[in-house]
Amino acid sequence: MKKIAIFPGSFDPYTLGHHDIVMRSLNLFDEVIIGIGYNSTKKSRYFEIDDMVKKVESVYEKTAGVKVIVYNELTSTLAKKHDAKFLIRGLRNTTDFEYENTISQMNRYLNAELETVFLITSPRYAAISSTIIREVHRFGGDVTEFLPYNV
């Protein structure tokens, strides 16, 4: 049976830290679906979702086993639709763990077959967050060193 994992997030923007998690995940799974979702706790996106999809797809155009989709539903429901038994989450620190652990428990409640796999962020990407990248970009700073594509 094919091992399919979903890497969900708002990815606003998608960073080198996210890219690192996907590339490492390909050693564990046959297929990784990058699910760019709408986060109901955020009022709006900084980067347009269609543009982000195109940019992320361009990063993986020559990489087998990676697919990019947009979704606007529970992640546990998305996983069922794609026969994914795994969710991938990157952890930078203990704060991320506390937040992600709560979400993983709920996802498991909603879909008993869904297992969350936590990958510790590579040290060189641990300081990168989409929030910081948005702020730097918003005020004209150069963010090219933190993204796997051109803005």
GULUM-358253 format. One line per 2 residues: number of its first residue (from 1); their letters; for each residue y, x, z of N, C-alpha, C, O, CB. Coordinates in nm, 4 decimals. Glycine has a CB too. Example, Ala and Ser with C-alpha at 12.3 -4.5 7.8 and 13.67 -1.06 7.14 Angstrom:
% residues 2
1 = as = -0.5690,1.3190,0.7800,-0.4500,1.2300,0.7800,-0.3300,1.3200,0.7800,-0.3319,1.4236,0.8465,-0.4473,1.1308,0.9046; -0.2250,1.2850,0.7080,-0.1060,1.3670,0.7140,0.0030,1.2900,0.7870,0.1138,1.3409,0.8039,-0.0598,1.4084,0.5725
END
This chain:
% residues 151
1 = mk = -0.1192,0.0839,0.0000,0.0000,0.0000,0.0000,0.1251,0.0881,0.0000,0.1329,0.1883,0.0711,0.0001,-0.0953,0.1223; 0.2206,0.0486,-0.0802,0.3459,0.1224,-0.0944,0.4296,0.1088,0.0327,0.4484,-0.0015,0.0840,0.4254,0.0719,-0.2170
3 = ki = 0.4796,0.2217,0.0830,0.5671,0.2200,0.2012,0.7114,0.2053,0.1559,0.7695,0.2958,0.0961,0.5494,0.3494,0.2866; 0.7683,0.0876,0.1863,0.9057,0.0575,0.1458,0.9928,0.0493,0.2704,0.9582,-0.0165,0.3685,0.9129,-0.0756,0.0641
5 = ai = 1.1066,0.1177,0.2641,1.2014,0.1171,0.3757,1.3385,0.0739,0.3254,1.3771,0.1017,0.2119,1.2095,0.2571,0.4430; 1.4095,0.0060,0.4121,1.5476,-0.0323,0.3818,1.6404,0.0493,0.4709,1.6185,0.0619,0.5913,1.5705,-0.1862,0.4028
7 = fp = 1.7428,0.1035,0.4098,1.8486,0.1738,0.4815,1.9711,0.0840,0.4728,2.0461,0.0904,0.3754,1.8765,0.3189,0.4214; 1.9921,-0.0008,0.5751,2.1018,-0.0966,0.5688,2.2314,-0.0414,0.6279,2.2295,0.0437,0.7168,2.0631,-0.2235,0.6410
9 = gs = 2.3423,-0.0907,0.5772,2.4713,-0.0536,0.6340,2.5842,-0.1095,0.5501,2.5626,-0.1590,0.4395,2.4839,0.0982,0.6452; 2.7044,-0.1010,0.6035,2.8189,-0.1442,0.5232,2.8621,-0.0309,0.4292,2.9209,-0.0562,0.3240,2.9372,-0.1874,0.6149
11 = fd = 2.8330,0.0922,0.4670,2.8593,0.2092,0.3820,2.9988,0.2015,0.3209,3.0156,0.2001,0.1990,2.7533,0.2202,0.2705; 3.0980,0.1966,0.4090,3.2372,0.1800,0.3672,3.3214,0.2960,0.4185,3.4043,0.2775,0.5076,3.2941,0.0456,0.4181
13 = py = 3.3010,0.4161,0.3629,3.2245,0.4534,0.2451,3.0866,0.5129,0.2798,3.0529,0.5342,0.3963,3.3040,0.5526,0.1629; 3.0096,0.5382,0.1743,2.8805,0.6058,0.1823,2.9097,0.7550,0.1883,2.9772,0.8087,0.1005,2.7867,0.5695,0.0599
15 = tl = 2.8593,0.8225,0.2919,2.8948,0.9628,0.3169,2.7780,1.0586,0.2907,2.6659,1.0164,0.2625,2.9426,0.9790,0.4606; 2.8073,1.1871,0.3006,2.7016,1.2880,0.2900,2.5992,1.2732,0.4026,2.4821,1.3063,0.3845,2.7622,1.4290,0.2926
17 = gh = 2.6423,1.2244,0.5171,2.5480,1.1979,0.6260,2.4478,1.0908,0.5863,2.3286,1.1048,0.6140,2.6227,1.1554,0.7528; 2.4936,0.9845,0.5221,2.4045,0.8798,0.4724,2.3096,0.9372,0.3669,2.1894,0.9105,0.3682,2.4862,0.7621,0.4135
19 = hd = 2.3658,1.0159,0.2767,2.2866,1.0775,0.1700,2.1748,1.1646,0.2296,2.0606,1.1602,0.1837,2.3775,1.1623,0.0772; 2.2080,1.2414,0.3293,2.1090,1.3276,0.3958,1.9939,1.2440,0.4539,1.8774,1.2816,0.4417,2.1765,1.4107,0.5083
21 = iv = 2.0268,1.1320,0.5162,1.9241,1.0436,0.5734,1.8331,0.9905,0.4624,1.7112,0.9880,0.4791,1.9899,0.9254,0.6506; 1.8900,0.9487,0.3507,1.8096,0.8968,0.2393,1.7169,1.0053,0.1851,1.5979,0.9807,0.1654,1.9009,0.8433,0.1265
23 = mr = 1.7694,1.1228,0.1612,1.6867,1.2300,0.1042,1.5723,1.2674,0.1986,1.4606,1.2917,0.1530,1.7730,1.3541,0.0743; 1.5981,1.2721,0.3261,1.4925,1.3018,0.4229,1.3924,1.1871,0.4319,1.2736,1.2103,0.4542,1.5528,1.3298,0.5608
25 = sl = 1.4390,1.0649,0.4148,1.3518,0.9472,0.4196,1.2527,0.9447,0.3040,1.1431,0.8903,0.3169,1.4353,0.8202,0.4182; 1.2906,1.0028,0.1924,1.2004,1.0059,0.0773,1.0744,1.0886,0.1048,0.9750,1.0761,0.0332,1.2733,1.0618,-0.0442
27 = nl = 1.0785,1.1723,0.2073,0.9585,1.2459,0.2494,0.8634,1.1572,0.3295,0.7467,1.1916,0.3478,0.9978,1.3684,0.3329; 0.9128,1.0439,0.3768,0.8341,0.9541,0.4615,0.7918,0.8257,0.3906,0.6891,0.7668,0.4241,0.9126,0.9191,0.5849
29 = fd = 0.8709,0.7827,0.2928,0.8497,0.6530,0.2297,0.8408,0.6665,0.0781,0.8962,0.7593,0.0192,0.9619,0.5566,0.2674; 0.7697,0.5718,0.0159,0.7566,0.5708,-0.1294,0.8838,0.5203,-0.1967,0.9204,0.5644,-0.3056,0.6381,0.4847,-0.1709
31 = ev = 0.9498,0.4271,-0.1293,1.0723,0.3701,-0.1839,1.1731,0.3481,-0.0717,1.1386,0.3002,0.0364,1.0430,0.2375,-0.2578; 1.2972,0.3836,-0.0989,1.4066,0.3594,-0.0047,1.5079,0.2704,-0.0748,1.5615,0.3045,-0.1802,1.4727,0.4941,0.0443
33 = ii = 1.5324,0.1559,-0.0137,1.6315,0.0618,-0.0657,1.7572,0.0758,0.0192,1.7560,0.0481,0.1392,1.5775,-0.0865,-0.0641; 1.8644,0.1188,-0.0437,1.9925,0.1276,0.0251,2.0554,-0.0109,0.0151,2.0957,-0.0546,-0.0928,2.0862,0.2402,-0.0371
35 = gi = 2.0633,-0.0787,0.1279,2.1177,-0.2135,0.1317,2.2616,-0.2111,0.1783,2.2890,-0.1915,0.2967,2.0342,-0.3031,0.2224; 2.3530,-0.2309,0.0857,2.4947,-0.2343,0.1204,2.5275,-0.3779,0.1583,2.5283,-0.4681,0.0746,2.5856,-0.1833,0.0018
37 = gy = 2.5543,-0.3959,0.2854,2.5734,-0.5304,0.3371,2.7159,-0.5597,0.3773,2.7996,-0.4706,0.3920,2.4844,-0.5525,0.4531; 2.7398,-0.6869,0.3944,2.8671,-0.7337,0.4475,2.8527,-0.7414,0.5980,2.7648,-0.8113,0.6485,2.9085,-0.8723,0.3867
39 = ns = 2.9368,-0.6711,0.6695,2.9324,-0.6705,0.8154,3.0238,-0.7813,0.8664,3.1449,-0.7782,0.8445,2.9748,-0.5312,0.8733; 2.9645,-0.8795,0.9346,3.0431,-0.9947,0.9806,3.1438,-0.9578,1.0891,3.2352,-1.0356,1.1165,2.9506,-1.1029,1.0327
41 = tk = 3.1290,-0.8405,1.1517,3.2245,-0.8000,1.2550,3.3471,-0.7304,1.1956,3.4451,-0.7049,1.2657,3.1565,-0.7078,1.3556; 3.3405,-0.6999,1.0658,3.4544,-0.6375,0.9983,3.5197,-0.7399,0.9076,3.4515,-0.8083,0.8313,3.4107,-0.5122,0.9173
43 = ks = 3.6521,-0.7506,0.9157,3.7237,-0.8539,0.8404,3.7206,-0.8296,0.6900,3.7066,-0.9237,0.6120,3.8671,-0.8616,0.8871; 3.7334,-0.7048,0.6496,3.7312,-0.6742,0.5065,3.6868,-0.5296,0.4874,3.6845,-0.4497,0.5811,3.8711,-0.6984,0.4416
45 = ry = 3.6526,-0.4995,0.3655,3.6115,-0.3643,0.3297,3.7340,-0.2832,0.2874,3.8321,-0.3384,0.2375,3.5056,-0.3671,0.2162; 3.7269,-0.1530,0.3079,3.8312,-0.0634,0.2588,3.8030,-0.0290,0.1133,3.8921,-0.0365,0.0287,3.8395,0.0653,0.3452
47 = fe = 3.6786,0.0089,0.0846,3.6367,0.0378,-0.0519,3.5656,-0.0862,-0.1068,3.4807,-0.1436,-0.0386,3.5435,0.1643,-0.0575; 3.5989,-0.1276,-0.2279,3.5374,-0.2443,-0.2904,3.3864,-0.2250,-0.2995,3.3390,-0.1172,-0.3354,3.5972,-0.2694,-0.4307
49 = id = 3.3126,-0.3284,-0.2673,3.1669,-0.3169,-0.2611,3.1060,-0.2850,-0.3981,3.0114,-0.2066,-0.4060,3.1069,-0.4462,-0.2064; 3.1581,-0.3439,-0.5054,3.1038,-0.3167,-0.6388,3.1264,-0.1713,-0.6799,3.0403,-0.1101,-0.7430,3.1673,-0.4104,-0.7421
51 = dm = 3.2414,-0.1167,-0.6442,3.2691,0.0245,-0.6723,3.1758,0.1141,-0.5920,3.1269,0.2150,-0.6429,3.4160,0.0586,-0.6404; 3.1509,0.0771,-0.4652,3.0641,0.1580,-0.3814,2.9216,0.1562,-0.4364,2.8541,0.2592,-0.4367,3.0668,0.1076,-0.2359
53 = vk = 2.8759,0.0412,-0.4823,2.7415,0.0316,-0.5409,2.7305,0.1270,-0.6597,2.6333,0.2019,-0.6701,2.7103,-0.1146,-0.5853; 2.8285,0.1248,-0.7486,2.8266,0.2127,-0.8666,2.8247,0.3600,-0.8265,2.7513,0.4399,-0.8847,2.9484,0.1847,-0.9559
55 = kv = 2.9051,0.3950,-0.7276,2.9111,0.5345,-0.6841,2.7775,0.5775,-0.6227,2.7278,0.6862,-0.6523,3.0258,0.5544,-0.5825; 2.7203,0.4938,-0.5385,2.5931,0.5283,-0.4747,2.4819,0.5329,-0.5788,2.3976,0.6225,-0.5742,2.5583,0.4268,-0.3632
57 = es = 2.4797,0.4393,-0.6718,2.3796,0.4427,-0.7792,2.3898,0.5715,-0.8595,2.2881,0.6284,-0.8990,2.3961,0.3217,-0.8721; 2.5122,0.6179,-0.8840,2.5302,0.7412,-0.9618,2.4719,0.8628,-0.8896,2.4240,0.9569,-0.9530,2.6789,0.7645,-0.9905
59 = vy = 2.4766,0.8595,-0.7576,2.4209,0.9707,-0.6786,2.2698,0.9817,-0.6995,2.2148,1.0919,-0.6999,2.4523,0.9516,-0.5281; 2.2027,0.8675,-0.7168,2.0562,0.8644,-0.7230,2.0006,0.8333,-0.8609,1.8825,0.8009,-0.8736,2.0044,0.7637,-0.6264
61 = ek = 2.0837,0.8425,-0.9653,2.0366,0.8047,-1.0980,1.9177,0.8883,-1.1457,1.8412,0.8426,-1.2306,2.1494,0.8168,-1.1968; 1.9010,1.0074,-1.0940,1.7872,1.0924,-1.1328,1.6879,1.1120,-1.0188,1.6040,1.2020,-1.0235,1.8371,1.2281,-1.1801
63 = ta = 1.6977,1.0273,-0.9165,1.6093,1.0377,-0.8010,1.5139,0.9191,-0.7998,1.5560,0.8043,-0.7859,1.6904,1.0442,-0.6692; 1.3854,0.9479,-0.8145,1.2856,0.8404,-0.8124,1.2721,0.7851,-0.6708,1.2823,0.8585,-0.5725,1.1481,0.8914,-0.8640
65 = gv = 1.2491,0.6553,-0.6626,1.2205,0.5942,-0.5336,1.3406,0.5439,-0.4570,1.3264,0.5020,-0.3422,1.1500,0.6896,-0.4507; 1.4596,0.5466,-0.5173,1.5796,0.4961,-0.4489,1.6386,0.3819,-0.5311,1.6565,0.3924,-0.6525,1.6856,0.6101,-0.4281
67 = kv = 1.6680,0.2735,-0.4617,1.7296,0.1571,-0.5242,1.8490,0.1168,-0.4379,1.8453,0.1311,-0.3157,1.6269,0.0383,-0.5399; 1.9544,0.0666,-0.5013,2.0748,0.0232,-0.4300,2.0934,-0.1264,-0.4555,2.0922,-0.1718,-0.5700,2.2018,0.1051,-0.4759
69 = iv = 2.1106,-0.2020,-0.3468,2.1327,-0.3457,-0.3592,2.2470,-0.3876,-0.2668,2.2838,-0.3151,-0.1745,2.0030,-0.4248,-0.3257; 2.3017,-0.5049,-0.2934,2.4011,-0.5663,-0.2052,2.3341,-0.6857,-0.1404,2.2588,-0.7587,-0.2049,2.5320,-0.6085,-0.2832
71 = yn = 2.3623,-0.7052,-0.0114,2.3056,-0.8219,0.0543,2.4029,-0.8822,0.1536,2.4920,-0.8153,0.2060,2.1763,-0.7855,0.1241; 2.3827,-1.0118,0.1778,2.4673,-1.0849,0.2713,2.3792,-1.1844,0.3472,2.3936,-1.3060,0.3343,2.5848,-1.1579,0.1967
73 = el = 2.2878,-1.1287,0.4264,2.1927,-1.2067,0.5051,2.1424,-1.1186,0.6179,2.1814,-1.0023,0.6285,2.0741,-1.2593,0.4171; 2.0572,-1.1727,0.7007,1.9976,-1.0907,0.8070,1.9141,-0.9795,0.7446,1.8437,-1.0013,0.6461,1.9101,-1.1775,0.9024
75 = ts = 1.9226,-0.8617,0.8022,1.8459,-0.7489,0.7520,1.6957,-0.7759,0.7612,1.6197,-0.7342,0.6738,1.8817,-0.6221,0.8294; 1.6531,-0.8446,0.8652,1.5111,-0.8774,0.8807,1.4630,-0.9687,0.7669,1.3490,-0.9562,0.7222,1.4865,-0.9451,1.0172
77 = tl = 1.5469,-1.0581,0.7209,1.5141,-1.1462,0.6081,1.5089,-1.0656,0.4788,1.4189,-1.0841,0.3969,1.6177,-1.2612,0.5958; 1.6050,-0.9767,0.4611,1.6076,-0.8896,0.3436,1.4789,-0.8087,0.3349,1.4207,-0.7948,0.2273,1.7298,-0.7956,0.3480
79 = ak = 1.4350,-0.7560,0.4475,1.3125,-0.6755,0.4499,1.1923,-0.7573,0.4027,1.1106,-0.7081,0.3249,1.2870,-0.6209,0.5915; 1.1813,-0.8802,0.4488,1.0709,-0.9674,0.4060,1.0744,-0.9887,0.2556,0.9703,-0.9833,0.1902,1.0774,-1.1032,0.4785
81 = kh = 1.1925,-1.0126,0.1996,1.2064,-1.0379,0.0558,1.1609,-0.9192,-0.0288,1.1135,-0.9366,-0.1410,1.3509,-1.0715,0.0228; 1.1756,-0.7993,0.0257,1.1419,-0.6779,-0.0498,1.0108,-0.6137,-0.0036,0.9787,-0.5014,-0.0425,1.2547,-0.5768,-0.0376
83 = da = 0.9361,-0.6859,0.0793,0.8100,-0.6329,0.1341,0.8282,-0.4998,0.2046,0.7379,-0.4162,0.2049,0.7079,-0.6170,0.0236; 0.9448,-0.4800,0.2644,0.9740,-0.3579,0.3394,0.9259,-0.3751,0.4829,0.9559,-0.4755,0.5475,1.1262,-0.3246,0.3357
85 = kf = 0.8528,-0.2788,0.5311,0.8019,-0.2834,0.6684,0.8806,-0.1897,0.7607,0.8534,-0.1817,0.8805,0.6530,-0.2463,0.6709; 0.9793,-0.1185,0.7027,1.0538,-0.0191,0.7797,1.2040,-0.0311,0.7551,1.2485,-0.0607,0.6441,1.0061,0.1219,0.7444
87 = li = 1.2801,-0.0077,0.8605,1.4242,0.0096,0.8513,1.4540,0.1536,0.8892,1.3912,0.2083,0.9799,1.5015,-0.0919,0.9436; 1.5470,0.2138,0.8222,1.5882,0.3509,0.8518,1.7269,0.3456,0.9136,1.8162,0.2774,0.8632,1.5870,0.4408,0.7230
89 = rg = 1.7436,0.4177,1.0223,1.8750,0.4276,1.0854,1.8986,0.5730,1.1245,1.8089,0.6398,1.1759,1.8857,0.3334,1.2101; 2.0185,0.6204,1.1000,2.0572,0.7544,1.1398,2.1280,0.7502,1.2743,2.2071,0.6600,1.3019,2.1469,0.8189,1.0334
91 = lr = 2.0986,0.8479,1.3563,2.1614,0.8564,1.4890,2.2376,0.9870,1.5018,2.1816,1.0951,1.4837,2.0553,0.8449,1.6015; 2.3670,0.9759,1.5336,2.4495,1.0945,1.5565,2.4523,1.1343,1.7025,2.4653,1.2524,1.7348,2.5902,1.0705,1.5078
93 = nt = 2.4402,1.0351,1.7922,2.4577,1.0610,1.9349,2.3954,0.9484,2.0169,2.3365,0.8556,1.9615,2.6074,1.0762,1.9695; 2.4085,0.9571,2.1475,2.3488,0.8549,2.2345,2.4189,0.7202,2.2219,2.3564,0.6162,2.2428,2.3529,0.9009,2.3794
95 = td = 2.5456,0.7206,2.1887,2.6162,0.5944,2.1670,2.5549,0.5202,2.0493,2.5334,0.3992,2.0560,2.7666,0.6191,2.1427; 2.5265,0.5932,1.9404,2.4584,0.5323,1.8261,2.3232,0.4764,1.8684,2.2858,0.3664,1.8276,2.4406,0.6347,1.7124
97 = fe = 2.2497,0.5517,1.9501,2.1175,0.5049,1.9931,2.1280,0.3728,2.0683,2.0525,0.2798,2.0399,2.0493,0.6104,2.0815; 2.2193,0.3629,2.1628,2.2333,0.2396,2.2408,2.2610,0.1202,2.1499,2.2012,0.0138,2.1660,2.3459,0.2541,2.3444
99 = ye = 2.3506,0.1384,2.0558,2.3856,0.0314,1.9626,2.2672,-0.0032,1.8719,2.2320,-0.1202,1.8571,2.5072,0.0721,1.8778; 2.2069,0.0978,1.8123,2.0975,0.0769,1.7172,1.9715,0.0236,1.7854,1.8975,-0.0540,1.7249,2.0655,0.2072,1.6450
101 = nt = 1.9463,0.0628,1.9079,1.8290,0.0152,1.9801,1.8349,-0.1364,1.9987,1.7348,-0.2054,1.9799,1.8179,0.0853,2.1164; 1.9502,-0.1871,2.0349,1.9678,-0.3313,2.0527,1.9414,-0.4063,1.9221,1.8732,-0.5088,1.9206,2.1096,-0.3621,2.1036
103 = is = 1.9959,-0.3540,1.8140,1.9751,-0.4171,1.6833,1.8282,-0.4112,1.6435,1.7743,-0.5085,1.5909,2.0619,-0.3490,1.5760; 1.7633,-0.2979,1.6681,1.6222,-0.2854,1.6294,1.5342,-0.3826,1.7067,1.4368,-0.4348,1.6524,1.5733,-0.1423,1.6520
105 = qm = 1.5677,-0.4072,1.8331,1.4905,-0.5038,1.9125,1.5035,-0.6446,1.8537,1.4048,-0.7178,1.8460,1.5378,-0.5030,2.0600; 1.6225,-0.6820,1.8131,1.6431,-0.8140,1.7543,1.5730,-0.8248,1.6190,1.5122,-0.9272,1.5881,1.7932,-0.8430,1.7388
107 = nr = 1.5816,-0.7194,1.5390,1.5133,-0.7207,1.4093,1.3625,-0.7368,1.4278,1.2973,-0.8079,1.3513,1.5437,-0.5914,1.3308; 1.3081,-0.6712,1.5282,1.1646,-0.6814,1.5570,1.1291,-0.8219,1.6043,1.0218,-0.8723,1.5713,1.1231,-0.5777,1.6631
109 = yl = 1.2163,-0.8853,1.6803,1.1958,-1.0224,1.7245,1.1933,-1.1171,1.6038,1.1095,-1.2070,1.5961,1.3062,-1.0641,1.8241; 1.2866,-1.0956,1.5097,1.2978,-1.1817,1.3928,1.1891,-1.1564,1.2882,1.1542,-1.2457,1.2109,1.4327,-1.1634,1.3300
111 = na = 1.1367,-1.0354,1.2867,1.0346,-0.9961,1.1895,0.9401,-0.8986,1.2586,0.9667,-0.7785,1.2635,1.0987,-0.9318,1.0605; 0.8303,-0.9501,1.3116,0.7378,-0.8701,1.3934,0.6745,-0.7538,1.3173,0.6247,-0.6597,1.3790,0.6285,-0.9587,1.4478
113 = el = 0.6759,-0.7590,1.1849,0.6168,-0.6509,1.1046,0.7154,-0.5379,1.0763,0.6786,-0.4372,1.0158,0.5650,-0.7065,0.9733; 0.8389,-0.5539,1.1191,0.9445,-0.4582,1.0855,0.9568,-0.3507,1.1923,0.9775,-0.3804,1.3099,1.0784,-0.5300,1.0681
115 = et = 0.9440,-0.2269,1.1504,0.9537,-0.1117,1.2396,1.0808,-0.0342,1.2059,1.1045,-0.0027,1.0893,0.8276,-0.0201,1.2276; 1.1617,-0.0035,1.3052,1.2822,0.0770,1.2823,1.2491,0.2231,1.3075,1.1913,0.2588,1.4101,1.3998,0.0305,1.3737
117 = vf = 1.2868,0.3066,1.2118,1.2641,0.4506,1.2210,1.4005,0.5166,1.2362,1.4876,0.5034,1.1503,1.1868,0.5059,1.0947; 1.4173,0.5879,1.3473,1.5428,0.6582,1.3731,1.5311,0.8037,1.3296,1.4360,0.8729,1.3659,1.5808,0.6494,1.5225
119 = li = 1.6275,0.8489,1.2524,1.6353,0.9892,1.2139,1.7617,1.0477,1.2751,1.8705,0.9914,1.2625,1.6345,1.0061,1.0581; 1.7460,1.1588,1.3400,1.8607,1.2276,1.4000,1.9411,1.2928,1.2875,1.8855,1.3608,1.2012,1.8145,1.3349,1.5063
121 = ts = 2.0701,1.2713,1.2897,2.1581,1.3278,1.1883,2.1507,1.4796,1.1897,2.1457,1.5421,1.2956,2.3022,1.2815,1.2103; 2.1502,1.5378,1.0707,2.1557,1.6832,1.0599,2.2856,1.7311,1.1241,2.3900,1.6685,1.1060,2.1459,1.7297,0.9106
123 = pr = 2.2805,1.8412,1.1987,2.3987,1.8877,1.2728,2.5262,1.9004,1.1886,2.6352,1.8703,1.2371,2.3685,2.0202,1.3345; 2.5136,1.9438,1.0659,2.6340,1.9639,0.9847,2.7038,1.8336,0.9474,2.8192,1.8354,0.9046,2.5987,2.0389,0.8591
125 = ya = 2.6336,1.7182,0.9635,2.6923,1.5890,0.9306,2.7213,1.5034,1.0537,2.7688,1.3906,1.0402,2.6009,1.5142,0.8379; 2.6940,1.5539,1.1705,2.7052,1.4737,1.2926,2.8475,1.4255,1.3216,2.8651,1.3229,1.3874,2.6553,1.5536,1.4097
127 = ai = 2.9465,1.4957,1.2750,3.0855,1.4555,1.3029,3.1413,1.3593,1.1979,3.2526,1.3089,1.2129,3.1747,1.5788,1.3108; 3.0651,1.3339,1.0925,3.1135,1.2468,0.9858,3.0858,1.1007,1.0217,2.9737,1.0646,1.0576,3.0469,1.2835,0.8506
129 = ss = 3.1885,1.0184,1.0113,3.1696,0.8745,1.0253,3.2534,0.8058,0.9184,3.3593,0.8551,0.8797,3.2089,0.8250,1.1688; 3.2050,0.6921,0.8714,3.2795,0.6170,0.7705,3.4174,0.5792,0.8203,3.5138,0.5794,0.7437,3.2032,0.4920,0.7302
131 = ti = 3.4272,0.5467,0.9485,3.5561,0.5085,1.0071,3.6575,0.6213,0.9944,3.7718,0.5985,0.9546,3.5387,0.4699,1.1546; 3.6166,0.7410,1.0276,3.7075,0.8565,1.0188,3.7434,0.8854,0.8735,3.8590,0.9137,0.8420,3.6433,0.9815,1.0835
133 = ir = 3.6439,0.8782,0.7851,3.6694,0.9033,0.6429,3.7708,0.8024,0.5882,3.8605,0.8400,0.5127,3.5375,0.8962,0.5619; 3.7575,0.6757,0.6250,3.8541,0.5738,0.5800,3.9956,0.6084,0.6261,4.0907,0.5995,0.5485,3.8143,0.4342,0.6330
135 = ev = 4.0088,0.6475,0.7516,4.1418,0.6797,0.8053,4.2032,0.7992,0.7340,4.3211,0.7970,0.6984,4.1334,0.7079,0.9555; 4.1244,0.9026,0.7132,4.1756,1.0216,0.6439,4.2187,0.9843,0.5021,4.3259,1.0239,0.4566,4.0679,1.1342,0.6403
137 = hr = 4.1340,0.9077,0.4329,4.1648,0.8662,0.2961,4.2878,0.7760,0.2911,4.3735,0.7919,0.2042,4.0450,0.7942,0.2347; 4.2962,0.6821,0.3837,4.4087,0.5870,0.3889,4.5425,0.6601,0.3962,4.6415,0.6144,0.3391,4.3941,0.4928,0.5099
139 = fg = 4.5456,0.7730,0.4659,4.6699,0.8473,0.4829,4.6802,0.9681,0.3906,4.7563,1.0613,0.4163,4.6831,0.8920,0.6254; 4.6015,0.9647,0.2818,4.6174,1.0644,0.1759,4.5434,1.1945,0.1964,4.5643,1.2891,0.1205,4.7586,1.0945,0.1597
141 = gd = 4.4578,1.2025,0.2964,4.3821,1.3252,0.3194,4.2682,1.3410,0.2204,4.2209,1.2433,0.1622,4.3278,1.3275,0.4604; 4.2249,1.4636,0.2019,4.1161,1.4955,0.1097,3.9815,1.4744,0.1795,3.9524,1.5396,0.2797,4.1287,1.6416,0.0580
143 = vt = 3.9003,1.3839,0.1267,3.7699,1.3534,0.1871,3.6533,1.3975,0.0995,3.5383,1.3656,0.1295,3.7588,1.2045,0.2145; 3.6810,1.4698,-0.0071,3.5759,1.5052,-0.1030,3.4618,1.5853,-0.0422,3.3486,1.5748,-0.0894,3.6352,1.5830,-0.2159
145 = ef = 3.4873,1.6642,0.0598,3.3815,1.7439,0.1235,3.2824,1.6600,0.2022,3.1777,1.7106,0.2427,3.4428,1.8462,0.2149; 3.3130,1.5334,0.2245,3.2300,1.4481,0.3078,3.1546,1.3406,0.2301,3.0785,1.2629,0.2878,3.3145,1.3837,0.4117
147 = lp = 3.1766,1.3368,0.0979,3.1171,1.2320,0.0151,3.0323,1.2928,-0.0962,3.0673,1.3991,-0.1475,3.2265,1.1420,-0.0445; 2.9216,1.2287,-0.1354,2.8367,1.2828,-0.2425,2.8806,1.2395,-0.3828,2.8024,1.2496,-0.4773,2.6934,1.2401,-0.2199
149 = yn = 3.0027,1.1922,-0.3973,3.0588,1.1446,-0.5247,3.2099,1.1627,-0.5149,3.2627,1.1945,-0.4083,3.0198,0.9925,-0.5545; 3.2782,1.1425,-0.6257,3.4247,1.1527,-0.6260,3.4880,1.0180,-0.5974,3.4405,0.9148,-0.6448,3.4752,1.2068,-0.7606
151 = v = 3.5955,1.0192,-0.5193,3.6674,0.8948,-0.4884,3.7711,0.8682,-0.5956,3.8428,0.7683,-0.5887,3.7348,0.9021,-0.3488
END
